[in-house]
Amino acid sequence: MLFDTHAHLNAEQYHEDLKEVIARAREEKVERIVVVGFDRPTINCAMELIEEYEFIYAAIGWHPVDAIDMTDEDLSWIKELSSHEKVVALGEMGLDYHWDKSSKDVQKEVFRKQIALAKEVNLPIVIHNRDATEDVITILREEGAEQVGGIMHCFTGSAEIAKECIDMNFYISFGGPITFKNAKKPKEVAKQIPIDRVLIETDCPYLTPHPFRGKRNEPSYVKFVAEQIAELKGLTYEEVAAKTTENAKKLFNIK
């Protein structure tokens, strides 16, 4: 059984064939999926999906690119929704210095507010980090994020940074890019970190793994991530599938 810990089935790319996409995931033994909502429309859609599908859960938060748009009312709304038994994490949150829609100062403020909320409601956090590793690590430390822990989503950093994150009670999650031939860094990280701190994800519809790179991603493709990790760590596919599913259930407190 597989657990896709980060999917955007609430994206417009699935409006026409969502049921078929979900059916394919089930055929490939994807046991559970966490759908991530990161603004008002995507959070609303994630909440609808967790009501419709028993095996779908939600992570809800505010994306750093859109930090400038988040109000105190939005934060209160997220807090209210977080009491739902199938909301298993807050996020994705973090910092994104690639795009400049929201200033660094605004992103940092919104990131800190969401960590504080996660500690208040006792939920793990899902971290988005793009070109901002040093500041992300600093804020996680300063805000005491190890109290709730969480996921370094679609990790692209070094093995040293991965170990630092693990020390702060975070799991390292790998997506499609680990299957790319030129992905030396994530492959090296996957070899070095303990399997009990590894998660798998698709980030679909983005970051499609080989051999479907360039096409729309979907949860059924998470098997390619598991296969690559198994090869890198000298484990069987079944061992990786079982262990990463166990890790996800532990983190998200799913019985």
N, C-alpha and C positions, 0 to 999 in steps of 0.2 A: 504493500500500500504506500502511496505517495502523498505528500502534503505540500501543496503550492502555497507558500507563506506570503506571497505578494502578487496579487493579480488586479488588473483594472477591468473587470468584466462590466463595470459601469461606464466604460468608454463608448463613444459613438460608433467606433469600429465594429461593435457587436450588435448594433440595433436591429439588423436584419436576420441574424442567425444565432442568437444567443443560446437558444435551446439546443441546437445542434452542436455548438461548441462545448456546452456543458455535458452533453451526452458522450462526446468523444473523450472528454476527460475521464468520465466514469468508466468507459471501456478500457482505458489505459490504467485503471486501478488508482486514479487520483481520489483518495479517500476524503480529503478535506481541502478547502480553499479559503484563504482570507482575501476578501475584496477590500481594497484601500480607497477610502474617500478623502479628498484633500481640499474640498471647497464645498459650498452649499449644494450645488447640483449633484456632485459625485457622492457626497455623504448621503443625501436623500435616496439616491439610487442604491447605494450599498445597504441602507436600512431596509429597503424594499426586498432586495435579494435575500437577506438573511431571514426574512419572514417567509419567503417562498420556498427556499431550499434548506433542508435540514442540515446539510453538510457544508454550507457556506457560512462564514463568520465575517465580521467587519473590523477593520482598524479605521479610526476616524481622527482627522486632525487638519492642519492647515499647511499647505505646501509653501516652502520659503520663497519661491518665485512670486507668489501672490500675497506675501506677507503684508504688503501695503494696503491690501483690501480687507484684512481681518479687523473686526471690531470687537469690543468687549462683549457685545451681544452675541456675536458668533462664538466666542469662547464659552459663554454661559450656556449656549445651546449645545455645544459639544459636551460640556459637563453633564447636562441633563440626559443626553443620549447615551453617555458612557455607562449609565446604570443598567442598560439592556444586557441581559445575560449572554448574548452572542456578540457583543462588542468586546473584543479580547485584547485590544491595544489602542494606544493613541498614536496618531501619525498618518501619513508620513510628515515628519517635521525635520528641521535642520537648517542647513545653509547651502545656498547655491550661488556661487560667485561667477558662474558662466554667463548667466543672464543678468541684466541690470534693471529690470522692472522695479524691484524693491531694493532700496539702499541696504548696505551691509548693517548699518545701525538698526534699521527697522527689522530686518531679518533676525538679528540677534535678540532683540526685545521680544519678538513673537515666539522665537525658539525657547527662550527662558520662561515665558509665561506658560507654554505648553508643558514643559518639564515640571513646573510647579504644580500644574493641574494633574498631571500623571501621578505625582507623589500623593496628592490629595485624594484621588480616587483609586489609588493603588493598582494602576495598570502599567504594563511594560510599554516602551516607546519604540517606534520605527523611525530610524534615522536616514534621512536623505542628505548626502554629502557630495557636493560637486565643486571641486577646486577650492575647498575650504577646510581641509583636514585639521590644520593646526587650531583654528578657531573652534571647530566642532568639538575637538578633544578638550580644549580649555573650558568651554561652556559646560560640557558634561561633567567635568570634574568640579567646577565651581558650584554647580547647581545640585550636586549630590545625586546624579542620575543613577548611580549604582544601587540606590535604594529600591528602584523598580526594575532596572536592567532593560533589556530589549534586544533589538536587531540592528546591526549595521547592514542596511539594505543594499543589495547589489554591490558588494564590497569590491573596491579596486585598489586599495592601499597596499602597503608593504606588510611583510610578515611581522615586523616590529610593531607597527601600528595595530595590526590584528591582535597581537598578544596584549597590547596595552588596553584595547577594548574588552578583551576577554577578562582581564583583571578587574574591569569596571562592571562585570556582570552582564556583558553583552554576548550575543551569538553573532557569528559571521555568516552572512547569507550570500550564496552564489547563484547567479542567473546565467542566461545564455552566453554571455561573453567568455565564460570559462571554457567553452567548447571551441572557441576560435583558435586557429593555429598560432596566431601571433600573441596570444594572451599569456605571456610568460609569467607576469607578476601574479595574477590570480591563481594560476596553476601551482606556483611555488608556495603561495599561502595555503592553499588547500592541502598540499603535502605536509606542511609543517604543523598546522594547528590540530588539536585533538578532535576526533569525530564527534565527541559529545558536545561540541560547541559549534557544529556545522548545521546550517539550514539550507534548503533549496527553494528557489522561486523562479517565476517566469518574468515578472514585471510586464506581463502581456497587456496590451498588444505590441509592446516595444521589445527590443533586445532579443530577437528571435535566435535560438541556437542553430548551429550547424546541424543538419544539412539544409535547413529552411531559411537560413540567414537572408534578410532582405524582404521576406514575406511577413504577413501578420502573425504575431505570436499568439499562443493560446495555452491553457493549462495542461493539455495533454502532452505538450512538448517538455514538461518539467522532467520527464524520464531521461532526456538526453543530458541534462545537468547531472542527474544521479549517476548515469553511466560514466560520465567523465570523471566524477569524483571517485567512483569505485576504481577506475583504472589508475588514477593518480595515487590513491592510498593503498593499493594492493588488496582491496576488499571485494567481496562479491556485490553485484547490483542489489541483491536482496538485503544484504547487510546494511548498505547505505540507505536504501528505501526505508527499512525498519527503524534504523537509528535516527535519521533526520525527522521521521514522523514522530518518534518518541520525544525527541528534543522539542519539536514544535508544540506538542500537547503539553509538555511540562511548562514551557514558557508561557503559553496562552491559558494555562490552567483548565485544559479541556480533559474531562474524565474519559 
